[in-house]
Amino acid sequence: MDRCALASPSMPIRSLCVIVGVVLLAGCLGGSPGPVEPGGAAEATPAAPPNGTEIYRPGPADGDPTPVQDPRDSDSFLRGVAIPVEPQPGETSSLETETEALEPTLGAGPEGLLAYSRTLPKVPDWGYLRVSTDGGDSWHDGTPRIAGEASFPPQTNDPFVHVDAETGRIFLAHLQGAACSTMSTSDDGGSTWLHNPVGCGQPPGSQDHPTVWTSEPVTLEPVGYPNLVHYCVNRVVDTACATSVDGGATFGPLSPLVYQTDPTQPFCSSATGHGTATPDGRLLLPRSDCGQPTVALSDDDGITWERVVVSEEVGTWEHPGSGVPDHEVAVAVGAGGVAYASWVGEDRRVYMATSPDGGSSWGPARVVSPPNVETASFPTIAAGPEGEIALAFYGTDAQAPEGEAANASARWNGYLVRSTDAAGEDPLMVSTRVNEAGSPLAVGPCSADDRCHGVGDFIDVVIDEEGQPWAGFVDVCYDACPEETDRSRPWALAGTIEDAGDR
């Protein structure tokens, strides 16, 4: 299968406000082409880049990104595409009813395995997990079910999916009544499942905003599964984590040693971004620690943690009115152990910092959102081969009025940003929309303040085994949408890229 060729011709892509932008970097992004230099031998006028491509180098904290003109023709471009992971006509699924699609998480495994989870209404028979076993060409309902009918568990808050890239095991945490999570696991692409009703560590209690990931063991000895499984959760007064040594079948005690609320300081959330790990087993858990982008590190499988401030210079955006900083700082680690952190800064642009030593020390914060984006929200980041990253976020060219979350007339796009030399001093960034011009994913004051009308607290992005990025978006443009006013509910979308020549 050509992993640059994306969607089946039978899929109704264009009808759902879900076509395209572009990403540069010649050939399929499964490879690692060198950076694109401006100028070059050819002096011919370059072809106009398709649908909103921005090619640029990051800007300093007090400056702007530098646009780069690429001399090559449009065949050198990769095209951003958003495809619906909703059921298509002819499929039978409870997802055909009125549903929501907020807070998507994604996982990518071997042999074309992809999983997309989202929050849906809490009713006995519903689907919340979509699975692809062919690299995104098609999607089917992979929700755990009892006797093939009612979903299990019968309700969930904050479902979170993670796929172990090494083994392909799917881990699906279902938060139960804000007290504990059922941890469901599948080794066959979601066809059959095993369930742990106490997949949250001990003791159960007030929980919210879980994150799940796997890592190479360092000090603990795994049993019956090669990797450790980590579960971290916001308990308001702290961020607590538990570890499973048996592939998710059981979890050890919750450790309240990661982030704790300081009673002498103004309240700030103990919610975190998604956890991740270096190839040698160091754990990283990011958070906006009362306005500072921070990452907690553990070199002993989560037994002890050390907090490191990512940037003293650029803090995280603070919600107008409440004074509570945005909690979504994101981290990713590439194959070579280089770590990347991204967040929305005080000026509402997306920033990134790089760590050459797995999070122990960090370079300067740089503006990595494209020059045309004035206001951004929900940034998330993934890393692949050395130097290769993907960023996803919502962005608009409308500035937010002072003291307000966003411009009431803003049109919000879903953006994918790619770089193959992100660890360098002056990396090249290529940005594209995943929605068609004039058909935004959201309209109005879309921000984390109001959860962007249905996006929730976060979105997600991963890079699959072929080096192809996949981002989980939600199309919540159901009021005042210029072209698609008949959409009656949010649509779940998977944003990715394809070769421009495939269309």
N, C-alpha and C positions, 0 to 999 in steps of 0.2 A: 504493500500500500504506500502511495506517495503521501507522506505526512504533511506536505505543504498543501495538498488538495484537501479541502476542508469539508464542505457540506454536500450531502447527497442532492442531486438535481431535483428530487421529488419533495424536498423539504421546503415549506412555504416561507422562505427567508424574507423576501422583500415585502411581503404583506404585513409584517409585524414591526415596522419601524426599526429594522435590525440589519442594516447593511452598512457599513464599511469605512473605512478610512484607509490608512496605509502604514506600513512600517518598512523602513529601508533595510539595508544590510543584505547585500546580494545573496541570492540563493536561499535555500531553506535554513531557518535558524537552528536546525539541528547541528550545524557546524559552527565554527567560530571565526568568521571572516575578520580581517583586520579593520581598523577604523577607517572611515571614509574621510579623505582629506579634501578640503575645498580646492578648487582650481584644477590642477592636473594638466595632462598634456593637451586634452581636447579643449578648445576654446569655443566650441559651438554653443549656442543658446540652449540651456537644458530644457527638457520637456517639463511642462507644469506638473508638479506632483499631484497625484490623485487625492481628492476628498480630504483636505485638512491636514496633510502631513506637515509636521514641524521637525526640522533637523537643526540641532543646536548643541552648544556646549554649556554645561552648568554655569550659573553665576555665583559670585560670592554672596555672603549673607547680606551685605548692604548694596548689592548690585543686581543686575539682570542677566539672564541667560543670553548667550551670543548666538544669533542665527547663523547657520552655515548653509551656503548654496551648494547643492550637489550637481556635478556636471553630467551625470549619467542619464540615460533615458528612462522612461517609466517602467520598462521591463525589469529594471533592477529593483523595483519596489516589491515589498510584501504588503498585502492588503489586510487591514483589520476587519474582522467580521464578528458579528454577534448572532448566535443562533439560539432559537428558543429551545429550552429543555422541557417545556410543557409537553403533554401528549399531543401528538399530531392527529389530524382527522383519521378516523378508523380505529384508533387505539381505544381500548376500554380501560378506564382508570378513574378512581375517585377524584383525580386532579381536574377532571372536566367540570366539577362544580365550582362555585365561587370560592376562591381561596386566596391566600396571601403568599408572598414569597420573600419575606424579609430575612436579613442576616444570613446570606448564603455562605457556606464553606465548601471548599473543594479539596479533593485528593486525587493524586495521580500515581499509578503503579505500573508494573511491567505489562508488556503485551497489550498496550492500548487501553488499559483500565483507567477510567475516570469516574469519579463520584461527585455528585452535586447535592448538598443537603440544604434545606431551608425550613424556617418556621412556618407552620400552617395552623389554622384554627384547631382547637382541642376537641375533636369529636371522635367517636369510636372507630370509624372506618375512613381512613384518609391516607394519602401518600405523601411522603416528605423527602424521599431519596430517589434521585434519578441516576442511572448508571449507564455508562457506555463501555463496551468491551471491544470497540473497533476504532479507538482513537478519535471519537467524537463524530463519526459519520452518522450514528443513530443513538438514541437514548431510550431506555425503558425503565419501568417502575421497579426499583430494587428495595422498596420498603420492607422491613421485616414484618411478616404476617403470621397469623395463627390459622392453620388449616387453609391457607391460601386466601383468606378473606380479611378479617379484621386486623388492622395494623397492631403491632406490638412494639412498645407498650401502648396502651389505649390513649395516652395523651403525653405531651412533652412540652417543656419550655426550653428554649435555646438548644435545639439539636446541633451537634457539632460532629463533622465527619473528618477523619484522617485516614489516609491510605499509606501503609508502610511501603515505601518505594522499593525496598529490598525484597520483601516477601509477597507483596500484593494483598496482605490482610487488611480488610476494611474495619475500622473502629468507628462506631457510631454511638456517641453519648447522648442520652435523652434525659435532660434535667427533669426530675419528678417533683412537682409541687415546691420548688425552691428548697428542697431538703436533701436530696441525693440524686444520683444519676444511675439509670440502667445502662450498662455498657454492653452493646451488642457487637459481635464480631462475625465476619464472614471470610472464608478462604476461597470462595468460588464466585466472586463477582456479584454477591448479593442474592444468589439463588437460595442458599440456606444460611441459617444464623444460629449462633449460640448466645445466651444471655446471662449476664451477671447483674442481678437486681441491686447489688450494693457496689456499683462501680464508681464510688466517689471517695473511698478512703473512710477512715473512722476517726471521730464519731460523726455521723450525719448531723446536719444542722442547716442554718440559713446559708444558701448558696445561690450564685448567679454567675452568668458570663463564663462558662467553662471553656477550657482549651485542652486539647489532647494531642500528643505527639509521641514519637518513638525515638530511641537513641541506642547507640552502641553501649554496652555495659562497661563500667569503669571499675567499680568496687563491689557491686552486687552480683551474685551468681544467678543467671536466668535459669528457669526450669521449664523445659518443653517448648520453648520459643526463643529464638536467638537474640531478640532485642528487648529492651525495657520499654514499658509504656508509662507515660506520665500524664497526670490529670491535675490541672490547677484551676482554682475557682476563686471568685470574689466573694468574701464573707463580710463585706462592708468595713469591719474593723481591721481586716487583714486580707492578704492573699495567701491561700493555703494550697499545698501541693501533696499529692500522694503518688506512689510508684507501684507498678505491678511487675513482678518478676516472672509471671507465668502467662504472658500474652494477653492480659486483660481479664483472666478468669477470677482473680482476686486482687485487691489493692491493700497496701499497707496503710499505716496511720497518716492522717493529714498533718503536715508540718506547717505551723503558722509562722515560719521564719523568713518568708520571702519579702513581702511588703507589709508594713503595719501602719495604721493611721496614727499620726502624732496628735494627741489631744491638745497640745499647746499651739497647733497650727490650724488655720481654716480648713474645713473639711474638704478633702479631695478624694475621688473615687479610688477604691482598691481594684477596680477592673483593669485588666491587662490586655495587651495585644496577644496574638497567637504565639505559643512557645515553639522553639526549634532547637536543633542541636548541631554541633560541629561533627565532622566525620569521625573524630576520635572520642566523642561522647560528652563533651562539655555541653551543658544545658544553658539556654538563653531564654529569658522571659522579660519582655519589654513592658514599660509602663510610662505614662506621663506622671512622674512623681511630684505632685503639687506644682506643675508647670514646667518641670525639667524633663526632657527626654532621657530616660534611664533604662538600663538593662540589668537584670539580676543574673548572675552567673553561678553555676554549680559544677564543680569538678569531681563530685563524689556521688553522682546519681541522684541529686536532690536532697541529700542529707543536710548539707549546709549551703548557704548562699552568700554571695558578695554582690553589693550593688555598685554599679559604675555609671556615672553621669556621662551621657553621650555628648552633650553640648552645653557648655556654660553660656555660650554666646547667643544661641537661638532657642528660646523656650517654645512651649506648645501653646497653640491658640486657646484663649480663655473665652468661655461662653458668655456672651453679653447678659447682664442682669444677674445671673447666678454667681459669676466669678469662679466657677468650677472649670479647671482646665480640661481640654479634650483628652480622653484617656487612651485613644488609639495610636500608640506608637507601634510600629511594625519592625520586625527584624527578620533577616534571612542570612543563610550561610552558604557560600559556594563550595564547590568540590575541593578547592584548595584551602579551605578553612578561613577565607576572608569573610568577614561579617559586614552586613549593610543594615543601616537603620533609616527609616523614613517616618516623617510626621508632618503635620500642618503647623507652620510657624505662626508667630503673632501677626504677621502680615497676610495670613491666609494662603500663602503659597506652599508647595510641597518641598520639603528639604530632605537631603540625604547626607549621611556621614558614613565613612568607611573605616573599618578596623582591620588591620593586617594580621592581628593576633587573636582572632576569635572573640573579640569583645572586651579585651583588657584595656586597650587604649583606642582612642578615636581621633580621626582627622577632622578638619574643619567642616562645618555644615555648609552645604551648597544648595542653591536653588535648582531643583531638577524638574519642576513643572514647566511646560513649554511657555514661550514668550506670550502667547495669546491667552493664557489662563490667568485671570486676575484673582479668582477665588476658588479654592479647592476644598474637598471634604472626603473623608473615608479613604485615606491612602493606605495601600498595602503593598508588600514587596516580596518577590521570590528570587532565588539565585540558582544558577545551574553550573555549567562548566566554568572554569576560572575566568573571572571578569564579566561573566554574562548575567544580567539581571532583567527582571520585568517588574514594572510598577503599574498599578492600576488605581484609579481614583475617579471621583466625579469632579468636574470642573466647569467653570463658566467664564466668559469674557466680561461679565458684569461685576463691577466693584461693589462690595458691601458698604452701605452707608455707615458712617461712624457710629459705634454703639449698637449696631444691629447685626444679626446673624448673616443676612444675605439680602440682596436686592429682590424686591417683590416681583420684578419683571424678568428675573434671570432665567435663561434657558441653559439647562445643565446637560452636559455630554458625559459619556463614559470614555475614559482615556486609557490606552495602553502605551507605556513607554518602554523602549528596549535599548539596551546597550550591550556591546560585546567586549568593552574595555573599561567597565565601570570601576575597576580597582586602580586605574591609572590616575595621573594628576589632572588630566584634562580630557575626560572621556567624551565620546560622541553619543548623544542621546537622539533617539528618533521616536516621535510621538504620533499617534493616530487616534482618531475617534472610532468607536465601535458602533455608533449610530449615524444614520444618514443626516446630512445637513438639513436643518429645518424640522427635524423630527426628534426632539430631545428626549432624554430618559426621565427628566423631571422638569417642572416649571415652578418658579416662585422661590420663596425663601427656604431652599433645600439645604439643610445643615444637620449636624448632629444634635442641635437643640430640639428639633421637632422630628428627628429620625428620618428626615427627608420624605415624609408622607408614606413611609412603608419600607424604606431600605433597612432601617434598624440601627444597630450600633456599628456595624462593620460590613465590609465585603472581603473577598479573598482572591488570591492569585497563586498559581503553582506553575512550575515548568516540568513537562513530562519527560520521559526517558529519551525522547527524540530531540529535546531542546526546544519544544514548542510551548509557548505560554498559554495558559488558560485562566481567565478571570471570571469570577462570579459576579454578575451585575443583576440589578432588579430594575425593570422599566416601570416606574411608578407614575408615568405621565398620563394621568387619567382626568385631570381637569385643565382646561385651557391648553390642550395639546394642539398645535397648529394643523396636523395632518391626520392624526389617528384618534379622533374624539370618541370613537365607539368603543375604545378599550374600557372595560368595566372593572378591571382588577389588575394588580401588578403582575407583570410577566417575568418569569425567571429566565435569564439569559446567560449563556456562556460565551464570553468574548475571547477570540483567538486570532490567528493570522493565517493567511494563505498566500501563495505566490500570485502576484498580479496577473501573470499570464494565464492563470487558470480560468479567468472570466472572459 
